[in-house]
Amino acid sequence: MIIAIARLQNYRNCSLFRNSKLFQFRGNFEYRWCGGLEHVIIERPKITGLTDVLVKNHFAGVNFIDTYHRSGLYKLSLPAIIGREGAGVEEAVGDGVKDIHLGDHVVYINSSSYAEFTITNSKKVAKVPDGLDLKLAASLLQAGGVGLLLVQLVKNCGAHVIGTVSNDEKAKLAISACAEHVINYSTQNVVDEVMRITDNKGVHAIYDGVGKYTFETFLACARRLGSLISFGNASGKVPPFEILRLSEKNLKLMRPTLNNYIETEEEFRKSTAELFTVIKEGKLDIKIWETYKLNDARQAHLDLKGRKTTGKLILQL
């Protein structure tokens, strides 16, 4: 496995890439033509744009979308460095960047974070407030253990929460996050239990990060005028279905993505400021499941895909 590739040309014809030899480097790994290891260059990236910032990464978040990029479910232009969020220290800024300075602790999204250094656009970079741990900040932007976070956020809005889990251990975690009801879908019928709890009315809103295996079940749990928010594909993509089915209960179906939902610099800064405030006020408890070295990113992906985790996974760089 090549951990991080900055610019890789003729990769289809090079034995180093084709045979997946195990090389472990810190920094960005680059080679410019095929041949021996004397042609390998490991260099610090340089900013070129007016709004570029160079971050020396301390931590990178591990998210399901990273496994989608790696597997090809969500296609990237190759070569590519995966990872969509990170936290570190500002090392260089473009001339057009006014409110971020050298030495600032920052978090960012929408860039290649499985690397020692990352260049990204300043519009998706935010300062970490004084007193907020950088590792904790790295666990916030694209989440992980989303279910536990959603329980807390929705409860803070005054809603009643029903959680669905795969085992008793996760049931205890859901209860600790203040879910009022917990359904173990390994041993219970989710639709029957939801209807029992809601007096056969169903629920107003459903947040589904699993996708293929849960979509039909959750669709049946929605009440009239309810909403189903499908935000993940942990079990695979939702198959095509007849849209007229939504008319039976006048349901709303949404498929948001973070990059489109929070697109502008103003939206990103406002959202991160609100998130940091909730954390500092103690209204959101973040659970970090495990911290891995970059060389152990493969194991992190295996743990995530194996549904073994109940919180955020972090790479330490």
C-alpha positions in Angstrom: 0.0 0.0 0.0 1.3 3.5 -0.9 0.0 5.6 2.0 0.0 9.0 0.3 0.6 9.9 -3.4 1.0 13.5 -4.4 1.4 13.3 -8.1 1.8 9.9 -9.8 2.3 9.7 -13.6 2.1 6.6 -15.8 0.8 4.8 -12.7 -0.9 2.0 -14.7 2.4 0.9 -16.2 4.6 1.2 -13.2 5.3 -2.0 -11.2 5.6 -0.1 -7.9 1.9 0.8 -8.2 0.7 -2.2 -10.0 2.1 -4.7 -7.5 1.1 -2.6 -4.4 4.5 -2.9 -2.8 4.4 -1.9 0.9 6.2 1.4 1.3 5.6 3.5 4.3 6.6 7.2 4.1 5.7 10.3 6.0 5.0 13.2 3.7 3.8 13.0 0.2 5.2 10.2 -2.0 6.0 11.1 -5.6 7.8 9.6 -8.5 8.0 11.1 -11.9 9.0 8.2 -14.1 9.4 4.4 -13.7 12.6 2.9 -12.5 14.5 2.4 -9.2 13.9 4.0 -5.9 16.5 6.6 -6.7 13.7 8.3 -8.7 11.5 8.7 -5.7 11.1 12.2 -4.4 9.7 13.0 -1.0 9.1 16.8 -0.8 7.0 19.3 1.2 4.2 20.7 -1.0 4.2 24.3 -1.9 1.2 26.6 -2.1 0.5 28.3 -5.4 -2.9 30.0 -5.2 -3.9 33.2 -3.5 -6.3 31.5 -1.2 -4.3 28.3 -0.6 -3.3 27.3 2.9 -0.7 24.7 3.9 -1.5 22.6 7.0 0.9 20.4 8.8 -1.6 17.7 9.8 -1.6 16.3 13.4 -4.8 14.3 13.0 -7.1 13.2 10.2 -10.6 11.9 10.6 -11.6 8.5 9.2 -15.0 8.4 7.6 -17.1 6.0 5.6 -16.7 8.3 2.6 -13.0 7.4 2.6 -13.9 3.7 2.1 -16.2 4.8 -0.8 -13.3 6.7 -2.5 -10.9 3.8 -1.9 -13.3 1.2 -3.3 -14.4 3.3 -6.3 -18.1 3.6 -5.1 -17.4 7.4 -5.3 -14.9 7.8 -8.1 -11.9 10.1 -7.8 -9.5 11.1 -10.5 -6.4 9.0 -10.0 -3.9 9.4 -8.5 -5.5 10.6 -5.3 -4.9 11.0 -1.6 -8.0 10.1 0.4 -9.2 11.7 3.6 -11.8 14.5 3.8 -11.0 16.2 7.1 -8.0 17.1 9.2 -6.6 19.2 12.0 -3.2 20.7 12.4 -1.1 23.8 12.4 -0.9 26.4 9.7 2.5 26.4 7.9 1.9 28.8 5.0 -0.8 30.9 3.5 -1.5 32.5 0.2 -1.4 36.3 -0.2 -5.2 36.4 -0.4 -5.8 34.8 3.0 -6.5 37.4 5.6 -7.9 35.8 8.7 -5.7 32.7 9.1 -2.1 33.1 10.2 1.0 31.0 10.6 0.9 28.9 13.7 -2.9 28.9 14.0 -4.5 25.6 15.0 -7.1 24.8 12.3 -9.5 22.2 11.1 -10.6 21.8 7.5 -12.7 19.6 5.1 -12.7 18.8 1.4 -9.1 18.0 1.0 -6.6 15.1 1.0 -5.9 14.6 4.7 -4.2 11.2 4.8 -0.8 12.9 4.5 1.7 14.8 6.6 0.9 18.1 4.8 -2.2 19.2 3.0 -2.9 22.2 0.8 -6.5 23.3 0.8 -8.6 26.3 0.1 -9.1 28.8 2.9 -12.9 28.8 2.5 -13.1 25.4 4.1 -10.6 26.1 6.9 -11.6 27.3 10.4 -9.5 28.2 13.5 -9.8 26.0 16.5 -10.8 28.1 19.5 -8.4 28.4 22.4 -9.0 25.6 24.9 -10.4 23.1 22.5 -8.2 20.0 22.0 -6.9 19.6 18.4 -7.6 15.9 18.4 -11.2 16.5 19.5 -11.6 19.2 16.9 -10.4 16.7 14.2 -13.3 14.4 15.2 -16.1 16.9 14.6 -16.4 18.1 11.1 -17.6 15.0 9.2 -18.5 13.1 12.3 -18.2 9.4 12.8 -20.4 7.6 15.3 -23.0 9.8 13.7 -25.8 8.0 15.4 -24.6 9.0 18.9 -24.1 12.6 17.8 -27.6 12.7 16.2 -29.2 11.5 19.4 -27.7 14.3 21.4 -28.4 17.0 18.8 -32.0 16.0 18.3 -32.6 15.7 22.0 -31.2 19.2 22.4 -33.9 20.4 20.0 -36.6 18.8 22.2 -37.5 15.8 20.1 -38.1 12.2 21.3 -35.6 9.8 20.0 -35.8 6.1 19.0 -32.4 4.5 18.3 -31.7 1.4 16.3 -28.6 -0.7 17.0 -27.1 -4.1 16.1 -26.1 -5.4 19.6 -26.6 -4.8 23.3 -23.3 -3.0 23.7 -24.4 -0.3 21.2 -27.8 -0.2 22.9 -26.1 0.9 26.2 -24.3 3.6 24.3 -27.5 4.9 22.7 -29.2 5.0 26.1 -26.2 6.9 27.5 -26.6 9.4 24.7 -30.2 9.9 25.9 -32.2 7.9 23.4 -35.6 7.2 25.0 -36.2 3.9 23.2 -33.6 1.5 21.6 -34.5 -1.2 19.1 -32.0 -4.1 18.5 -32.6 -4.9 14.9 -30.7 -8.2 15.2 -33.4 -9.6 17.6 -36.4 -7.3 17.1 -38.7 -6.2 14.2 -38.0 -2.5 13.8 -41.3 -1.6 12.1 -43.3 -3.5 14.7 -41.4 -1.8 17.6 -41.7 1.7 16.1 -45.4 1.3 15.6 -45.8 0.0 19.2 -43.9 3.0 20.6 -45.8 5.5 18.5 -49.3 4.0 18.8 -49.2 3.0 15.1 -48.5 6.5 13.9 -44.9 6.2 12.9 -42.2 8.8 13.3 -41.8 12.4 12.0 -38.2 12.1 10.8 -35.7 9.3 10.1 -32.0 9.7 9.7 -30.5 6.7 7.9 -26.7 6.3 7.4 -26.9 2.6 6.5 -28.6 2.7 3.1 -29.3 -0.4 1.2 -30.3 -2.8 4.0 -32.4 -0.4 6.0 -34.1 1.9 3.5 -37.3 -0.1 3.0 -37.6 -0.7 6.7 -37.3 2.9 7.6 -39.6 4.0 4.8 -42.3 1.9 6.5 -41.6 3.6 9.8 -42.4 7.1 8.6 -45.7 8.7 9.5 -47.9 10.8 7.2 -46.0 14.0 6.2 -42.8 12.5 7.6 -39.3 12.8 6.3 -36.6 10.3 5.5 -33.0 11.7 5.4 -30.7 9.2 3.8 -27.1 10.4 4.5 -24.9 7.3 4.1 -24.3 4.0 2.3 -22.7 1.8 5.0 -24.4 -1.3 3.6 -24.4 -0.1 -0.1 -26.3 2.3 -2.3 -30.1 2.4 -2.0 -31.5 0.6 -5.1 -33.8 2.5 -7.5 -37.4 2.6 -6.4 -40.7 4.0 -7.6 -41.0 7.7 -6.5 -44.8 7.5 -6.5 -44.5 5.4 -3.3 -43.8 8.6 -1.4 -47.2 9.8 -2.2 -48.9 7.1 -0.1 -48.0 9.1 3.0 -46.9 12.4 1.4 -43.3 11.7 2.5 -40.2 13.9 1.9 -37.0 12.1 0.9 -33.7 13.9 1.1 -30.1 12.9 0.3 -27.8 15.6 1.6 -24.1 15.7 1.3 -21.8 17.9 3.4 -20.0 19.6 0.6 -23.2 20.8 -1.0 -25.0 21.6 2.2 -22.1 23.7 3.5 -20.7 25.1 0.3 -19.6 28.7 0.9 -17.0 30.1 3.2 -19.7 31.9 5.2 -21.7 28.7 5.7 -18.6 26.8 6.8 -17.4 29.4 9.3 -20.9 29.8 10.8 -21.5 26.1 11.1 -18.1 25.4 12.7 -18.6 28.3 15.1 -21.9 26.9 16.2 -20.5 23.4 16.6 -17.5 24.6 18.7 -19.9 26.5 20.9 -22.1 23.4 21.5 -18.9 21.5 22.4 -17.6 24.1 24.8 -21.0 24.4 26.5 -20.9 20.7 27.2 -24.0 19.9 25.2 -22.3 17.4 22.9 -20.3 14.4 24.1 -17.8 13.2 21.5 -16.7 9.6 21.7 -13.4 8.8 20.0 -13.3 5.0 19.5 -9.7 4.6 18.5 -6.6 6.5 17.3 -4.5 4.9 14.6 -1.1 5.7 13.1 -1.2 6.5 9.4 0.5 3.2 8.7 -2.5 1.5 10.3 -5.1 3.2 8.1 -5.9 -0.1 6.5 -7.0 -1.5 9.9 -9.0 1.6 10.5 -11.0 1.0 7.3 -11.5 -2.7 8.2 -12.8 -1.8 11.6 -15.1 0.8 10.2 -16.5 -1.5 7.4 -16.8 -4.3 9.9 -19.3 -2.3 12.0 -17.0 -2.8 15.0 -16.9 0.9 16.0 -19.1 3.0 18.1 -17.4 6.4 17.8 -15.0 8.5 15.8 -11.8 6.9 14.3 -8.8 9.2 14.1 -5.4 8.9 12.3 -2.5 10.5 14.1 0.1 11.9 11.7 
